[in-house]
């Protein structure tokens, strides 16, 4: 039986702190449909109405260029967020503050003329990890734990194809919580304390590492602390792979080898890997919230 386009194709959006990326996902082929991707800047300090307007305009732009009918929308969203009801509880994170208490699902449904039940949300870290399990570094892997490292630390566990948010960033570590140690702000603070000067972002810090021993030592220190934090997760979950994704993973040449060495007593170093798909992983993983619908259609 031919799968209807409204079941096979999902429009998917990845919500970042300063942008939205939208594309059409082909669930059967686990891929982004060619020439459907758009990325738009977003002012995360804007009003709720303005943010939702920018998001919906980006989504409409993709719907306009795609000839098939699409009635389902998936979004990879940062938290805190009620992923079932679509209500945002983001507060104190210097982004999307004015969405607090707003039903994003109903707002987008109205702007896009979609049924609210056809709009689904997924934790952004969970979406990235699931996307990698479906089509990236985690393919053919039945047990995986994954982490997204960027402005914050996200985490998820994938077992037998089912991926769930782990929220390990909220666990106690050091003098506060893990999110404070395995995120951009820790890298910049650690470098400032060592070097006595500031750095704008982790990308710039990585570029300094070739000529600045303080910068390279920050990445090594991160690897050792991160290994100490996740060792009990590796021991308890016995994953086939440990996946590291997010913007900090782009600097893997500065920390991955040390991380593999530190975790070697618990997992084969070859199975401590970084993401393969980048931002595409979150788009694909979010779209797979509709996988059940696809299976029902294919069996009917």
C-alpha positions in Angstrom: 0.0 0.0 0.0 1.3 3.5 -0.9 1.9 5.6 2.1 0.0 9.0 1.9 2.3 12.0 1.7 0.8 13.5 4.8 2.1 10.3 6.7 5.4 10.0 5.0 6.5 13.6 5.1 6.8 15.7 8.3 7.7 19.3 8.5 10.3 19.6 11.3 11.8 22.6 13.2 14.8 22.9 15.5 14.4 25.8 17.9 17.8 27.3 18.9 18.5 30.2 21.2 19.0 32.5 18.3 17.5 30.8 15.3 15.0 28.4 13.9 15.9 25.7 11.3 13.0 24.1 9.3 13.0 21.2 6.8 10.8 18.5 5.4 11.7 15.0 6.7 11.1 11.8 4.8 10.3 9.3 7.5 10.7 6.3 5.3 14.1 7.3 4.2 15.1 8.9 7.5 16.4 11.9 5.7 15.9 15.6 5.0 14.2 16.2 1.7 16.6 18.1 -0.7 16.1 21.9 -1.0 13.6 22.2 1.8 15.8 23.6 4.5 15.6 27.1 5.7 17.2 28.9 8.7 16.0 32.2 10.1 17.4 34.4 12.9 15.2 34.8 16.0 15.3 37.4 18.7 14.8 35.2 21.8 14.1 38.4 23.8 11.2 39.3 21.7 7.5 39.2 22.6 5.6 35.9 22.4 3.6 37.1 19.5 6.7 38.1 17.5 8.6 34.9 18.3 5.6 32.8 17.2 5.2 34.9 14.0 8.9 34.4 13.0 8.6 30.7 13.7 5.4 30.3 11.7 6.8 32.4 8.8 9.8 30.1 8.5 7.6 27.0 8.6 5.3 28.5 6.0 8.3 29.2 3.7 9.1 25.5 3.7 5.5 24.5 3.2 5.3 26.8 0.2 8.3 25.2 -1.7 7.2 21.6 -1.1 4.6 20.3 -3.6 3.2 17.5 -1.4 0.5 18.1 1.3 1.9 18.1 4.8 -0.4 18.3 7.8 2.0 17.4 10.6 4.6 19.5 12.4 7.3 18.4 14.9 9.5 20.7 16.9 12.7 20.1 18.8 12.4 22.4 21.7 14.7 23.4 24.6 13.2 23.0 28.1 11.7 23.5 30.6 8.7 22.8 28.4 5.6 20.6 28.7 6.1 18.6 25.6 2.7 17.0 25.7 0.6 20.1 26.1 2.9 22.5 24.3 3.2 25.0 27.1 6.5 26.7 27.7 8.1 27.0 31.1 11.4 28.5 30.0 12.5 31.1 32.6 15.8 32.4 33.8 17.8 31.2 30.8 18.0 34.6 28.9 15.9 33.2 26.0 12.2 32.9 25.2 11.3 34.4 28.6 8.1 35.9 27.3 6.8 32.5 26.1 6.5 31.5 29.7 3.0 30.0 30.3 2.1 30.4 26.7 0.6 27.4 24.8 2.9 27.3 21.8 1.0 24.4 20.3 -2.3 26.4 20.1 -0.5 29.5 18.9 1.3 27.8 16.0 -1.9 25.8 15.1 -3.8 29.0 14.7 -1.0 30.8 12.7 -0.4 27.7 10.4 -4.0 26.5 10.1 -3.1 23.1 11.5 -4.9 20.9 13.9 -3.3 21.1 17.4 -3.1 17.3 17.6 -0.9 17.3 14.5 1.7 19.4 16.2 4.2 17.6 18.5 7.2 18.7 20.5 10.3 16.8 21.6 13.1 17.8 24.0 15.9 19.0 21.7 18.6 16.8 23.3 16.3 13.8 23.0 15.6 14.6 19.4 19.2 14.9 18.5 20.1 11.6 20.1 17.2 9.8 18.4 18.1 11.3 15.1 21.6 9.9 15.4 20.1 6.5 16.4 17.9 6.6 13.3 20.3 7.8 10.7 23.7 8.8 12.2 26.4 7.6 14.6 23.9 5.4 16.6 22.6 3.3 13.7 22.3 -0.4 14.4 22.8 0.4 18.1 20.2 -0.9 20.5 21.7 0.7 23.7 23.1 4.2 23.6 23.5 7.1 26.0 23.9 10.6 24.4 24.8 14.1 25.5 24.4 17.5 23.8 27.0 20.0 24.8 26.5 23.7 24.0 24.9 26.6 25.9 23.7 23.9 28.3 24.1 20.1 28.6 21.3 17.8 27.4 21.2 14.1 27.8 19.1 11.1 26.6 19.0 7.3 26.8 18.0 5.2 23.8 17.1 1.6 24.4 15.7 -0.7 21.6 14.9 2.3 19.5 13.1 4.2 22.2 14.8 7.4 23.2 13.9 9.4 26.3 15.2 12.6 28.0 17.6 11.8 30.9 17.9 15.3 32.3 21.3 14.5 33.8 22.3 18.1 33.5 20.3 18.8 36.7 22.2 16.3 38.8 24.6 17.6 41.5 28.2 17.8 40.4 31.1 19.7 41.9 29.8 22.7 43.7 26.6 23.0 41.8 25.0 20.9 38.9 26.4 19.2 35.9 25.0 21.8 33.5 27.3 24.4 35.0 30.4 22.3 34.2 29.6 20.8 30.8 28.5 23.9 28.9 29.9 26.9 27.1 29.9 29.1 30.2 32.2 26.6 32.0 34.7 26.6 29.1 34.8 30.4 29.0 35.1 30.8 32.8 37.8 28.1 33.1 39.9 29.8 30.4 39.5 33.2 31.9 40.7 31.9 35.3 43.7 30.3 33.7 44.7 32.9 31.2 43.5 36.1 32.8 41.8 37.1 29.6 38.3 36.4 28.2 37.3 34.5 25.2 34.0 35.0 23.2 33.0 31.4 22.6 34.1 27.8 22.4 34.9 28.0 18.7 37.4 30.8 19.3 38.8 28.9 22.3 39.4 25.8 20.1 41.2 28.0 17.6 43.5 29.3 20.3 44.4 25.7 21.5 47.1 25.3 18.9 49.1 28.2 20.2 47.8 28.6 23.8 48.5 25.9 26.3 45.8 27.4 28.6 43.2 26.8 26.0 44.2 23.2 25.3 44.4 22.4 29.0 40.8 23.6 29.4 39.6 21.0 26.9 41.7 18.2 28.6 40.2 19.3 32.0 36.7 19.1 30.6 37.3 15.6 29.2 38.5 14.3 32.6 35.7 15.9 34.5 33.1 14.8 32.0 34.4 11.2 32.2 34.2 11.3 36.0 30.6 12.5 35.7 29.3 9.9 33.2 31.2 6.9 34.4 28.3 5.7 36.6 25.9 6.2 33.6 28.1 4.0 31.4 28.4 1.3 34.2 24.6 1.3 34.9 23.3 1.4 31.4 26.0 -0.7 29.7 25.6 1.2 26.4 27.0 0.0 23.1 27.9 3.6 22.4 28.3 6.9 24.1 27.4 9.8 21.8 28.6 13.4 22.2 26.7 16.0 20.1 26.1 19.8 20.0 28.4 22.7 19.2 31.1 21.7 21.6 31.5 18.4 19.8 32.8 20.3 16.9 36.0 20.7 18.9 36.3 16.9 19.4 40.0 16.9 18.3 40.8 18.6 21.5 39.0 16.3 24.0 37.7 13.1 22.4 40.9 11.1 22.7 41.3 12.0 26.4 37.6 11.2 27.0 38.1 7.8 25.3 41.2 7.1 27.5 39.3 8.0 30.7 36.4 5.8 29.8 38.4 2.8 28.4 38.0 0.7 31.6 34.2 0.8 31.0 33.6 0.9 27.3 35.6 0.3 24.1 37.2 3.6 23.2 36.0 3.2 19.6 32.4 3.4 20.8 32.7 6.8 22.4 31.7 8.8 19.3 30.5 12.3 18.2 27.4 13.1 16.2 27.5 12.5 12.5 24.5 14.6 11.4 24.9 17.8 13.3 21.8 19.9 13.4 20.0 17.5 11.0 19.8 15.0 13.8 17.4 17.1 15.9 15.2 17.7 12.9 15.0 14.0 12.0 14.6 12.9 15.7 11.8 15.4 16.3 9.9 14.1 13.2 10.0 10.6 14.5 7.5 11.5 17.1 5.1 10.6 14.3 6.7 7.2 13.7 3.8 5.3 15.2 1.4 6.9 12.6 3.7 5.7 9.8 3.8 2.2 11.1 0.0 2.0 11.4 -0.3 3.2 7.8 2.3 0.7 6.4 0.5 -2.2 8.1 -3.0 -1.2 6.9 
